[in-house]
Amino acid sequence: MNTQMQPSCESCRTRDLKYWRNPTGVAVDFDTLRFLYVPDHVESRMVADLALQVFAWQKKHRGSEDQITRAVMVTMGGMLPGVLLHDHLAWHADPDIPAVEFGTLGVKYYAGPGVPLERPIIVQNMTINVRNHVVGVVEDLVDLGGTARFVADYLAIHGARASVLIAPWLKNREVLNTMPVINFGFVPADTWIIMPRERVETLIKRVPHWRGGGGDLAACAANLRSIGYPDYLIEQYLPAAFEA
């Protein structure tokens, strides 16, 4: 059984943001992907860092029409970082930094971990007017960059002046050449990021894959613990996922 783990020091895993700017996933048995389990407070710290970068953008463009005044959370991935970011950006004490109005746009690009669809599809219409605004496009992760470019084009069709991608992590640096980007860090292409919003989803979708590769119930449980899953989630969801 593969015993490779993320850093065992709890402060390294959860408090040291330097590690989380370029993290590596955990390799497990019966899988070619690596998995990175993100604790709740790490997500909050990353979003706080993104907010500081947005403030820097707003100050740099003070007095111009290039300040970000709208933000679109791309569901489902952009919902959690977007809600956390809303707390930082929806109001501000500095009169030269505008409050940012948030909305949502439903886009689907993945059928499951590491399985992109042929092209992105709209699954929920945009809930906010972006005409003549600079719009922050909030995602949790940019993999191939297809969703970000798709959303930027969609916003342009709906009258947005420009788009700025805001995301904790990038896997593909090509998006840096196609639009302004505010990001926290980078992750390798073979790493599946397990954000707090998708822990159960990833477990349900990946356990059958491990079983199909020859893993028994104990091996699947060992994989989940290696990744960082707590016992309560393993006990609650593993048996049904294994039998699915």
Disulfide bonds with the S-S distance in Angstrom:
none
